[in-house]
Amino acid sequence: MAPFVCFSHLTNLFFSISPEEYYQPWQDEIWGCVNYIKGMTYETVMSMPVYKRKYWILKHNMEQQQQQEEYENSKNGGRTSSIGGSAINSYAALEQRNGK
C-alpha cells in the first residue's frame, strides 16, 4: 500500500489559495484516511482537526515504510539497510513538505 500525502501544512499559503486548488487534495486525503487507515470512518476523519489527520497519515506512512523494509529484507535474504530510522523520518518529512 502506497503512502499518501497530507494536503495542508497550515502555512499562510494554505489560507490564500482558492477552494478549487485545495478541494481535490483535501478529498484525496479524506479518501486515503478512510480507505488505508484501519478503523477510520468518514465521520471520524471529518470531525478530526488537520493536525491530527496529518499525525495519523505520517504514522500510517511510517508503518508502511517499515513493512516495506521488512519485505525487502526478507526478499534479499535478511540483508539490512544502512539507513537509520532518523534518516528515513527526515526523508519522509521532506517528501510530505514537497507535497507530491
Backbone as CSV, one residue per row, in Angstrom:
resi,resn,N_x,N_y,N_z,CA_x,CA_y,CA_z,C_x,C_y,C_z
1,MET,0.847,-1.158,0.000,0.000,0.000,0.000,0.900,1.230,0.000
2,ALA,0.636,2.111,-0.881,1.482,3.299,-1.043,1.142,4.346,0.003
3,PRO,2.128,5.097,0.448,1.846,6.197,1.373,1.116,7.311,0.648
4,PHE,0.383,8.088,1.392,-0.277,9.228,0.790,0.128,10.490,1.510
5,VAL,-0.148,11.624,0.928,0.403,12.903,1.351,-0.662,13.770,1.995
6,CYS,-0.287,14.472,3.048,-1.174,15.455,3.662,-1.325,16.622,2.697
7,PHE,-2.537,17.134,2.556,-2.712,18.222,1.605,-2.378,19.567,2.209
8,SER,-2.461,19.700,3.511,-2.275,21.004,4.134,-1.165,20.957,5.168
9,HIS,-0.335,21.968,5.159,0.729,22.071,6.158,0.547,23.308,7.025
10,LEU,-0.660,23.893,6.983,-1.023,25.048,7.807,-0.053,26.214,7.663
11,THR,0.228,26.559,6.450,1.063,27.718,6.191,0.172,28.859,5.729
12,ASN,0.748,30.040,5.589,-0.010,31.177,5.092,-0.510,30.925,3.680
13,LEU,0.246,30.128,2.916,-0.169,29.813,1.559,-1.509,29.075,1.570
14,PHE,-1.709,28.221,2.560,-2.966,27.481,2.657,-4.157,28.425,2.724
15,PHE,-4.029,29.506,3.453,-5.143,30.411,3.635,-5.319,31.377,2.466
16,SER,-4.397,31.372,1.521,-4.513,32.295,0.402,-4.832,31.605,-0.917
17,ILE,-5.052,30.293,-0.921,-5.365,29.610,-2.165,-6.876,29.502,-2.337
18,SER,-7.277,29.342,-3.573,-8.700,29.273,-3.865,-9.252,27.894,-3.521
19,PRO,-10.555,27.789,-3.311,-11.158,26.488,-2.981,-10.899,25.413,-4.030
20,GLU,-10.824,25.798,-5.294,-10.584,24.808,-6.338,-9.210,24.167,-6.202
21,GLU,-8.243,24.903,-5.667,-6.880,24.400,-5.548,-6.708,23.411,-4.402
22,TYR,-7.511,23.518,-3.357,-7.321,22.594,-2.240,-8.424,21.573,-2.101
23,TYR,-9.526,21.710,-2.824,-10.644,20.785,-2.656,-10.274,19.354,-3.045
24,GLN,-9.674,19.160,-4.219,-9.331,17.809,-4.668,-8.289,17.147,-3.754
25,PRO,-7.183,17.820,-3.398,-6.241,17.190,-2.456,-6.879,16.882,-1.097
26,TRP,-7.779,17.738,-0.654,-8.473,17.514,0.617,-9.337,16.258,0.521
27,GLN,-10.054,16.114,-0.586,-10.878,14.922,-0.790,-9.997,13.672,-0.880
28,ASP,-8.850,13.780,-1.534,-7.921,12.647,-1.627,-7.412,12.246,-0.242
29,GLU,-7.146,13.237,0.595,-6.672,12.961,1.950,-7.753,12.242,2.751
30,ILE,-8.971,12.696,2.652,-10.070,12.049,3.374,-10.248,10.616,2.874
31,TRP,-10.237,10.443,1.560,-10.375,9.107,0.988,-9.248,8.191,1.464
32,GLY,-8.029,8.700,1.472,-6.893,7.902,1.917,-7.016,7.481,3.368
33,CYS,-7.446,8.395,4.220,-7.608,8.066,5.639,-8.660,6.976,5.825
34,VAL,-9.787,7.112,5.151,-10.881,6.157,5.309,-10.502,4.799,4.732
35,ASN,-9.806,4.777,3.597,-9.511,3.512,2.936,-8.256,2.817,3.434
36,TYR,-7.260,3.547,3.873,-5.992,2.923,4.221,-5.756,2.760,5.719
37,ILE,-6.302,3.619,6.529,-6.032,3.554,7.966,-7.147,2.775,8.640
38,LYS,-6.776,1.687,9.285,-7.755,0.795,9.905,-8.562,1.534,10.978
39,GLY,-9.858,1.340,10.955,-10.731,1.888,11.982,-11.155,3.326,11.763
40,MET,-10.694,3.972,10.718,-11.081,5.357,10.453,-12.371,5.373,9.653
41,THR,-13.381,5.992,10.208,-14.624,6.162,9.471,-14.652,7.564,8.878
42,TYR,-15.538,7.762,7.938,-15.679,9.076,7.315,-16.024,10.127,8.366
43,GLU,-16.921,9.786,9.291,-17.328,10.732,10.328,-16.153,11.100,11.229
44,THR,-15.315,10.118,11.556,-14.147,10.375,12.394,-13.180,11.318,11.694
45,VAL,-12.926,11.055,10.423,-11.983,11.877,9.663,-12.507,13.305,9.527
46,MET,-13.789,13.452,9.251,-14.354,14.782,9.049,-14.378,15.608,10.334
47,SER,-14.487,14.956,11.483,-14.507,15.700,12.740,-13.106,15.930,13.310
48,MET,-12.094,15.365,12.679,-10.719,15.448,13.162,-10.052,16.739,12.677
49,PRO,-9.343,17.439,13.560,-8.591,18.622,13.115,-7.464,18.222,12.159
50,VAL,-7.027,19.170,11.360,-5.999,18.909,10.338,-4.730,18.344,10.966
51,TYR,-4.284,18.912,12.097,-3.023,18.440,12.677,-3.121,16.985,13.127
52,LYS,-4.301,16.537,13.552,-4.447,15.136,13.938,-4.494,14.227,12.721
53,ARG,-5.147,14.685,11.653,-5.141,13.897,10.412,-3.723,13.747,9.893
54,LYS,-2.964,14.837,9.953,-1.570,14.792,9.491,-0.771,13.779,10.318
55,TYR,-0.983,13.768,11.637,-0.304,12.814,12.510,-0.624,11.379,12.083
56,TRP,-1.895,11.081,11.883,-2.299,9.729,11.508,-1.740,9.336,10.152
57,ILE,-1.715,10.260,9.220,-1.159,9.970,7.894,0.331,9.678,8.004
58,LEU,1.058,10.490,8.770,2.501,10.255,8.932,2.767,8.917,9.620
59,LYS,1.965,8.576,10.639,2.113,7.283,11.314,1.850,6.135,10.343
60,HIS,0.814,6.279,9.539,0.494,5.259,8.539,1.650,5.091,7.561
61,ASN,2.193,6.199,7.082,3.294,6.139,6.127,4.530,5.488,6.730
62,MET,4.822,5.802,8.003,5.974,5.181,8.666,5.758,3.671,8.808
63,GLU,4.543,3.273,9.159,4.230,1.853,9.295,4.378,1.132,7.953
64,GLN,3.903,1.762,6.892,4.023,1.165,5.570,5.496,1.061,5.146
65,GLN,6.282,2.074,5.477,7.716,2.043,5.170,8.397,0.897,5.900
66,GLN,8.040,0.712,7.170,8.621,-0.369,7.953,8.244,-1.730,7.357
67,GLN,6.988,-1.892,6.971,6.570,-3.148,6.359,7.290,-3.386,5.036
68,GLN,7.493,-2.323,4.277,8.213,-2.442,3.005,9.658,-2.862,3.248
69,GLU,10.294,-2.272,4.265,11.673,-2.648,4.592,11.755,-4.106,5.022
70,GLU,10.792,-4.544,5.839,10.781,-5.939,6.271,10.615,-6.871,5.074
71,TYR,9.761,-6.488,4.151,9.573,-7.291,2.942,10.853,-7.346,2.121
72,GLU,11.470,-6.184,1.926,12.713,-6.132,1.147,13.802,-6.957,1.818
73,ASN,13.893,-6.877,3.160,14.909,-7.653,3.882,14.666,-9.147,3.733
74,SER,13.419,-9.563,3.803,13.134,-10.987,3.656,13.379,-11.438,2.222
75,LYS,13.128,-10.568,1.276,13.350,-10.893,-0.133,14.841,-10.966,-0.445
76,ASN,15.638,-10.148,0.236,17.086,-10.096,-0.010,17.866,-11.011,0.929
77,GLY,17.219,-11.964,1.527,17.915,-12.902,2.394,18.270,-12.319,3.750
78,GLY,17.498,-11.377,4.248,17.722,-10.831,5.571,18.729,-9.713,5.634
79,ARG,19.211,-9.264,4.505,20.174,-8.168,4.485,19.496,-6.895,4.986
80,THR,20.143,-6.161,5.867,19.551,-4.943,6.426,20.056,-3.719,5.695
81,SER,19.293,-2.673,5.790,19.646,-1.406,5.153,20.615,-0.642,6.052
82,SER,21.430,0.197,5.449,22.356,1.006,6.225,21.747,2.352,6.615
83,ILE,20.509,2.590,6.191,19.845,3.853,6.509,19.145,3.708,7.847
84,GLY,19.380,4.664,8.746,18.772,4.627,10.060,17.366,5.196,10.060
85,GLY,16.659,4.999,11.158,15.284,5.467,11.291,15.159,6.976,11.209
86,SER,16.122,7.707,11.765,16.031,9.167,11.725,16.206,9.688,10.302
87,ALA,17.037,9.020,9.505,17.214,9.434,8.118,15.935,9.201,7.323
88,ILE,15.280,8.090,7.583,14.018,7.796,6.901,12.953,8.801,7.314
89,ASN,12.876,9.113,8.598,11.892,10.093,9.069,12.154,11.463,8.468
90,SER,13.419,11.846,8.351,13.750,13.138,7.740,13.339,13.159,6.275
91,TYR,13.606,12.066,5.583,13.226,11.980,4.170,11.704,12.027,4.010
92,ALA,10.977,11.308,4.872,9.512,11.298,4.801,8.957,12.691,5.069
93,ALA,9.524,13.386,6.045,9.070,14.743,6.349,9.340,15.672,5.169
94,LEU,10.493,15.507,4.526,10.824,16.321,3.357,9.828,16.069,2.230
95,GLU,9.513,14.797,1.984,8.566,14.452,0.938,7.170,14.989,1.262
96,GLN,6.800,14.956,2.531,5.498,15.485,2.939,5.434,16.983,2.668
97,ARG,6.539,17.696,2.937,6.564,19.136,2.693,6.535,19.451,1.198
98,ASN,7.153,18.595,0.384,7.183,18.815,-1.054,5.816,18.600,-1.681
99,GLY,4.989,17.801,-1.063,3.602,17.693,-1.491,3.265,16.615,-2.486
100,LYS,4.190,16.074,-3.198,3.844,15.015,-4.168,4.827,13.926,-4.025
